[in-house]
Amino acid sequence: MKRPTDRRTILIAAGAAAVAAAAGRVSAQSTDIRGAVTFEGGAVIPKGQLEIYLEDAAIQDKALRRAAKTLVKSDGSSKTITFSLSLPESSAASPKLQIVARLERVDGWLVARGSAQLEVGSPVYVTLNTVMY
């Protein structure tokens, strides 16, 4: 004989459905940061190595500020270089996240630097500005 459905069973099922729906929304958020780097004035990006990293200005220790990093080679012929970074879970809640891009020559000299505030879920556009020594 089949037992009638009671209030407790309905509440448990509703709670499980609510948790599953909330978990689906959280996991659907992208953890990738996508963007593009350009050079000031729309010029060609000089030849060198482009280091792009996620920096959390809320962290006081400079050694721990960098959360994610990627390296891209510039051949000196592109006006735009696209990139992708994975957003670490520990950094997702910080409001002071920014993307920093540094272009260095082969000998290690810094040529240009730029940064942009990160808005999770939207692409990031960084403009490199020439460094003066």
C-alpha positions, 0 to 999 in steps of 0.5 A: 500500500502506498503512503500518502505524501506528507508535508515533510516530504514536500518541503525536503523536495522543495529545498533540494530543488532550490539548492540545485537551482542555486548551485546551477547558477553559481557553476554557470558563471564563467571562471575565465577572464578574456580580454585584449591588449593594445598599444597607445595610439593604436600603434603596433605592439613592439616585439617582446614578451607580454606578461599578463597577470591578475593582481589583487590590490587589497592584499598588502603582501606584494608577493601574494598579490598576483593570482594568475599569470600568462605569457604571450610573445609579441612578434612586433606586427600585431596591433591587438593581442588577445588573452585568457586567464583562469580566475582563481576561486579565492580572488572571485570576491575581491572588488580590487582586482585588476589585470596588469600587462607588462611588455619586456624586451628580450634583454629584460628591459620594460618597454610598456605597461598598462592595467585595467579594472576587472569586472567579472563576466565582461572582457577586459581591454588593457592599453599599454603605455610606453615606460620612460626611464 
